[in-house]
Amino acid sequence: MTDVDVLIIGAGLSGIGAAWRLQKQRPGDKYLILEAREAIGGTWDLFRYPGVRSDSDMFTLSYPWRPWREPESLASGEKIRQYIEDTANEADIVRNIRFGVRVVSADWSSMARRWSLTAADGTVYTARFLYACAGYYSYDEGYRPDFSGISEFGGTVVHPQFWPKDLNYQDKRVVIIGSGATAVTLVPTMAADAAHVTMLQRSPTYVIPLPNHDAIADIARRLLPPKAANRIARSKNVLLSQLFYQLARKRPKQVRRVLQGLAGRFLKNPGYVDEHFKPRYDPWDQRLCVIPDGDLFRSITSGRASVVTDHIDTFVPEGIRLKSGTVLEADVVVSATGLSLQAVGGIRLSLDGTPIEIGQHAAYRGMMLSGVPNFAYCIGYVNASWTLRADLAHRYVLKLLDHMDRHGYAVATPARLSSSGRPLLDLSSGYVQRALDRFPRQGDRDPWLVRQNYLRDVVTTPRADVTRDMTFTPRSAPVPNTEVVR
């Protein structure tokens, strides 16, 4: 049995960032990262479909202490994975990673005042504090709708989350089901080699073309040291993205017109825009899909790709028959139908052997669970780069640990609060709505509210009172005596 001060779950972008902060701020702590896969990178190691890339700019997705030096603003998955791996190697974090360790359960012992984690192979790890940095979706399964007649289809069906290395789609007819970030990435990439690519969507999604090279960042890099240049590009992108989000929430009709105007400028066909790029919902009710340099639109205007908005009736041997009666002929069908969400990496949590139903707990500062001791989880923003909020969460967790050490506390437990507010992930997207009961909900006041506002959080989170609505147990106190601080 291995015992440490802090156990981090996941060696992806969040887990490596948490470890870097922990090493720097609390070098005396003994910690481990438990990673179910055999490599660093998390999402960026898992997804290997053609063209996989970030849909957030790298100046905000990268770590604030390690400047992004590549020319692209919207980077490929391979480059992001390499960036995470290089960060881990340079900081000697790798020696603290245990690969191939799939944690299946974690139980908090009030008597021992420690978490006990059991891996799939039966190995047990114990820790004073547990920090889940495993993202919010299942690596084992994507969302797969029950398509009628799919067994009759004579071609190949693949899911982007499990892309076959030997899939040959050159000069093949490809239908991509979906209209989210994965679909709009796949279409232009596959269209370069396929005979034709059709994006089949039930309803339109907002897409926004952005340049793949940041002119301001390029100028700053020529004139300034890397860290200073990165700060300028990062600050500029944070400010613009947050202002755009706030404008979209307050003036949705105006933003809708802007987005459709951009689509029209590329496509030169108002009727096509109205049919395929005019969503029924307001901007940022769901995430916007970024298309670098308008590549999706360019593949459509070139004739190598097209969009069909309709519902699937059934698969047939030659392709997909739609509700309208049209048959889309296909050799390859890509089911880019979304993720299967799960909390804390799918680990079964319990308190003294009693299962924790995460959906019945309130989210404390969007990173801890009401009534659950010495535990935090990392979830990024829905309207900005994941790393922005993840890094704030890391810093808050370390501030809490510092406070506990200074005052001789062994345990920190957020107050018990019923889960009755808005969902933690407040989006109308189908993949989110299907999993609402698996995640904590927000309360109706601070520190139980999660505001999707980095400009506010970057000021308030580092100054947040770690004692508010928190129960502390001194190291010297006999179990179960506690000290409550409000």
Buried (B, 14 or more C-beta within 10 A) or exposed (E): EBBBBBBBBBBBBBBBBBBBBBBEBBEEBEBBBBBBBEBBBBBBBBBBBBBBBBBBBBBBBBBBBBBBEEEBBBBBBBBBBBBBBEBBEEBEBBEBBBBEBBBBBBBBBEEEBBBBBBBEEEBEBBBBBBBBBBBBBBBEEBBBEEBEBBEEBEBBBBBBBBBEEEEEBEEBBBBBBBBBBBBBBBBBBBBBBBEBBBBBBBEBBBBBBBEBEBEEBBEBBEEEEEEEBBBBBBEBBBEEBBEBBBBBBEBBEEBBEBBBEBBBEBBEBEEBBEEBBBBEBBBBBBBBBBBBBBBBBBBBBEEBBBBBBBEBBBBBEBBBBBEEEEEBEBBBBBBBBBBBBBBBBBBEBBBEEEEBEBBBBBBBBBBBBBBBBBBBBBBBBBBBBBBBBBBBBBBBBBBBBEBBEEEEBBBBBBBEBEBEBEBBBBBEBBBBEBBBEBBBBBBEEEBBBBEBBBEEBBEEBEEBEBBBBBBBBBEEBEEEEBEEBE
